[in-house]
Amino acid sequence: MQRYDDALFKSDHVERLTYVMMGLEALYLAESSELSHRLAQRVAKIMGFLGFNSQEVYKEIKEAYGIRSKFIHGASFKEKEIYRAGDLVDKIIRYLQISILTFLELGHAANKGKQEILELLDASMISPALQEELEDMISKSCQVTLMVSRQKA
């Protein structure tokens, strides 16, 4: 939640995007290998269930993670990268907002903890039956998330 607040109220686009990515990492990652790929894959899968274009989400998360990594490691930015961060930050904040709601609703209504959600999410990527189970769980348990995700940003 703190990362979400920071992403909303900081003025610098690169800093805001970094906080958004940190918030998504906190929700979607429990391990340290292949972070950007796994993060992008998980976010894209959940957003796909909620009506977003999964391939577009995956690409945006990977790009945002790259900007975040440059910021964290102290690299300099070209002007077009700063503008791109400005283009991405509101989209990525929306993914974080929707993700927070999804995790809260799945935790409450479906009685699923973060680790259980992540395990089911990963398994759903290779099992059509588990994909259907997760999609059904989201459609039944995540009414607020579904309502918010249908609203225009």
Helices and strands as residue ranges (DSSP letters): H 2-9, H 13-28, H 35-49, H 54-72, H 79-109, H 114-124, H 128-141, H 143-150
